[in-house]
């Protein structure tokens, strides 16, 4: 494996830290060669609240991935979430200098679009082009080389709190790693779970983790709206712990193993054991009673997501419906309850586009991590395969230096005759 073709994703979540190491093949697919996953204890609702605990979790996940991949990790693409994230749409207009759009024109129009007032404590995370207009001609995705006088760009700007971003970067650097990119988590997840057809038709993707529910709305193939709701799986666990009077760790186990988001799907005669606090004996509880605790919280979460979708103005344009991913979306009955509330098609999405360990990683829990690998692959650019003869000649050229050795003469001869 060559380090030139390697991409590394680091998903620092509220409940877990996942490190994925992938090798990009010449065909453009990502082959997973290393996985590290550790419980996370230093984050709350997607934001770092304890640097030391976060660093320890990252370090363990990195070491586990390095051991499996058999390589040393130097740089990572990191995901970020939290209610400090905000976004809005902007546009810029410039004159085309030579009546043909060049790279410089594109840079100038993006700079014009980003020239908006943002709070002093926020910084721009992403400038995501939606479409370009040349002399009022709409719907242009690739304007380079086109003729025109006036160029406009419509973009989606994503900003985040500077201190929250710096804390994530600080934790990564404390582990001796470089931060290649900081990526909005729902943007990353969209690379792993959404199809081009869904993005073109109009879709709302919801990544429900432990600390936050992250929303991304796409129409016409471009991202139009992003939002973060600070209610997710941890609130469900907290409700179970309070209602059933059981420790939080036991409540999490009960939630994962037995909980159902729709009470009518849970059997009333199916009993489960629930641990008590202290040295009290465990109690028997029906699975339906547990579902009656869980359902109102999911109902509240989906209602908030629906309100955010309406506020964005794109509810009627989401013809492909809702795509849910993330660990909290996996619960039995969640899709059925969501369809009742949204009144549109809902599907649970598993991450796609990887080779190797599909059974383990084809799980909504890993959607953000695999999406970060796809994002890093785009930054890497196309991988050019090197033939054995080219490799042999290049190595000989380095060894021969400027002495006009055999390998240099052989390379010159090949170039002159083929």
N, C-alpha and C positions, 0 to 999 in steps of 0.2 A: 504494500500500500504506500503510495506517495503522499506526502503531506500537502502537495499542491492541489490534490483532488479531494481533500478532506474537509467536511463541514461539521461543526459542533454546535449543538443547541443546548441552552440552559434555561429550563422553565422553573423559575423560583416562585412556587405557589404558596398559598396559605397553609395547606395541609401537607404538601410534599415538594421536594426538590428533585427534578428529573434532569439528567444529563444524557444526551444521545449523541453518538459519534457515527457519522455516515460517510461513505465514500461515493463520490459522484462518478458513475461509469461513463465511458465515451458515448453511450446511447442516451445519456441524460437522466437515467434513473438513479435513485439513492439506495445504496446497499447499506443496511445497518450493521455496524461491526462492533459497537459497544453501547451498553446501557447501564446507567447507574441511577437508582431511585432511593431516596432516604426521606424519613419523616421531617417535616419542617416545623420549627417552633418559634422562629424569630419574626414572623409576619402576622399582621392582623388586617383583614380586609384588603389584602394585596399590597400593603405598605409595610416596609421594614420598621419594626419597633424595637428590635434587639439585634444589634450588629454582630455581637459575639456568637449568639446562637445561630444566626443566619449563616455566618462564615463557616461554622462547624458543619452545618447541614450540607452546604455547597461542597466543602472539602471532601466529605465522605462520599457524596454522589460522584464527584469528579474522579476520585481514586478508584471507585468501583468500575466506572466506565473505562478508565485508562487500563485497568487490569484486564478487562474483557477484550478491549481493542488492541492491546499490546503496543500502545504508543503513548507519547507524552503530549498532553493537550496544552496549547499555548494561548489560543484565542477562542472566544465563544460569542455566539449571537444570543442575546438575553431578551426575555419577554418581560413586559411591565404592564401592570394593571392598577386599579385603585380609583376611588371616587375623585381624586385630584385631576384625573384626565378630563379634558374638555375638547370640543371640536366645533368647527363651523366651516361653511363653504365660502370661498372667496373667488375673485377673478381679477385678471390683469390684462392690460391692452398695451401693445407696442407697435411701432411702425416697422415693416420689414425693410431692411436696408437695401438689399440688392434685388428686390422684387422676387426673390426666391428664398424660402425659409431655410436657415442654416442652424447649426448647433448653437451659435452665439445668440440668434434670435430666440431660440427656445429657452436658453438660460435667462435672457433679459425678461421674457414674459413671465417666467416662474418667479423671478425676483420681484416683478411688479405685483404679482398675485400674493406674495407673502408679506408685502409691505402694509400690514394691518396692525392696529394697536392691540397688543396683548399685555396682560398684567406683568408687573416687574418681577414677580416671583414665579412666572411661568416661562417655559422655553418650548420652541417648536420641535416636535418629535418627528412628524412626517408631513411632507407636502405631496399629496396623492393626486395626480392629474386625472380629471374626469373626462374632459373632451376639449378640443381646440376648435376655434372658429377662424376662418380666413375670409376676409371681406364678407362677413355675415353668413358664410356657408357653414352650417352646423354639422355636428356629428363626426368630426374628423378625429381619428385616434392617433394617426402617425403623420404629422404635418411636414416632416423633414423633406426638403426638395420640392415642395409644392409652390406654385407661383401665387403671388398676392401682394397687397399693399399693407393691409392691417391684420395683425395676428392677435387673437384673444385666447386666453386659457382659463378654463374653469377648474378649480382645484378644491380638494378637501384638506383643510389644515387640522392637524392633531397636536395639541399642546399638553404639557404635563408640568407638575410642580418641580422646579429646579432641584429643591432639596431632596425630594423623593427619588428622582432620577439619580442624583449624585450618591445617595445612600446605597442604592442597588449597585452602582458602578464601584463604589468603595468596597463593598462586600466581595465583589468578584476580584478586584485587584488585590485585596488582602490574601486571596488564595493563590497569588502569583500568576494570575491570568490577565490577558488583555481583553477589552470589550470591543469586539468587531462592530457590533451594532446593537442599539436598544430598540426593540420592536413592540408596538402595541399588540397585546395578546390576542384580541379578537381578530385583528388583521392577519396575524400569523395563523390562527386556527382556520380562517377562511381558505387559505392555500391548501389545507389538508382535507377539508370536508365538503367544500362547495364545488359543483360542476360549472362549467362555462355556460351551459344552458340556464341554470338557475340564476346566475349573475345577470344574464341578459334579460331573462323574463321578469326578474324582480324577486328578491328573497330577503328575509330577515333571519340572520344567524344569531343564535343565543348560546354562548359558552358559559355554562353554569358550573362554577367550581365550588370550593369550600368557603371562600371569603367574599367573592363578587360574582355577579352575573353580567357578562360583557356582551354588548349588542353591536352588531354591524349590519347596516342595510345596504343592499346593492340593487341598482336598477340600470338597465342599458349597459351592463358589463362593467360598471364603475361603482366604487364605494360612494355612498351619498350621505350616510349618517352613522355616527358611532356614539355610544353612551355606556356608562358603567352604573349598575345598581348595586348598592352595598348590602344586599340581602342574598344569601345563598345557603349552601349546605350546613355551615356552622350554626346558623339560626335554627335549622331543623333539629340538629343534634341538641342544642340548648333547650328547645321546647320539649323534646323527649325526656331529657334529664330532669327538667322542672316538673313536668306532668306525672312522670312515673317515679319520681323521687329516687333516681339512680345516679351513680357517678357518671361524669361526662364521658370517660373512656368506655364504660359499659353501654351508654346511650349510643355512642358511635357504632359499636359492634351490633347492637340491636337494629339500628337504622339500616346498616349495610346488609344484614342478613335477612331481616323480616319485614321491614317497612314497606308500605304501599301508599302511593300518592292519591289513590282513589278508593274510598272506604267500601264502595259497593263491590269491588273486585276481591276484597279480602274475606276469607271464610270466617264466620262467627264462631265455629266450633274448633278452629285451629288454635291451640294454646301454645304459648311460649314462656320460657323462664326469664324473669327479669331480676337482676341482682339488686339488693337493697344497700343503703348507705350504712357504713359501720359493720357491726357483726350480726346484724339482723338477717334472718334466713331469706333466701330468694322467694319471689312471689310468682304465681301463675297469672297470665294475662292473655286475653284473646287477641288474635292478630288484627281483628277488626277494630278493637279499642285503640290499638297502636295507630292504625290508619286514620282514625278520627282525630288523633293529635297531629298527624303529619299533614293531612289534606288541607286544613286552613292556611298553613304557611305556604304551601305550593300555590294555593289559590291566590294568596296575596302577591306572591312573586310574579305569577303570570299576569295578574291584573296590572301590576306596575310596569311590566314589559309592554303590555298592550297600550297603556297610557303613554309610554315613551314613544312607541311606534306611531300613535296618533299625533303626538306633538311634533314628530319629525315631518309630518305631511306626506309620508310615503306608504301609509297603510293600504290604500286602494291600489297601489302599484306593485305590491308584493304578491304577484300572481302565482309564484312557485311556493308560497306559504312560508312556514317557519321551519328552520333546520336547527335542532337542538344538539349540543354536544357538551362534553365535560362530565366529570364524575357524578355530579348531583343529578344530571339529566337521565342517568341510567336507571333510576328507580322504577320499579314496576308501577304502572298506572300513570306515569308522568305524561306520556304522549297522549293518552286518552283524555286526561284532565285538560291538557293544553288545547286539544281540538275542541273541547266543550267551550272553553273561554274565548279562544281566538276566532272560532268559526271559519277556520281555513285549514288546509292540509298541514300536518306536522309530521316530521320524521326525525328519528334519532340517528345521527351520523357518526360513522366510524372513520378514522383517518385513513387516507388512501395515498398511493403513489410511492410506496417503498418496497424494497425487496429484503427478505431475511427477517425472521422473528415476527412474521405477520400475525401468528396466533396470539402472542403476548402483547404486541403493540397495536393490533387492530382493535383498540378499545378507546372509547371516548375520553378516557382519562389522559391519554397521550396525544390528544388532538393538537394542543398548543406546541408541545415539543416537536412533533413531526412537522407542523406548520413552520416552525422556526428553521428547521433544516431546509425546507423548500425555499424560504426567504433567503437563507444564506447561499443556496445554490444559484439563485438569480444574480446575487452579487458576485459570485465566483466567475460567471460567464461560461461559455462553451469549453468543454474539456477536449483538447486535441490529443488523439492517440499517437503515441510515439512508436514507430516500428523498431524492431530489434537492430536493423542495419543503421538507422538514423542514430539510435542510442549509442551504438558501437563507434560510429564515426565521430559523434559529438564528444564522447569520452576521449577518443584518440586526439581530437583537436585540442582539448584542454591540456592533455599531457604533452603534446608536441609544442605548444606555445607558438612562438614566431620562428621556430627553427626550420620550417619547411620540411617536417618529417613525413613519414610514409602515409599517416592517416590524413594529413592535410592534402597531399598530392592525390590520394585516393578519392577524397571528397570532391576536389576540383575536377578530377577526371569524370566522376559520376555526373556532376552538374553540367559538364560540357557535352556529355554524350547522351543524356537522357532528358 
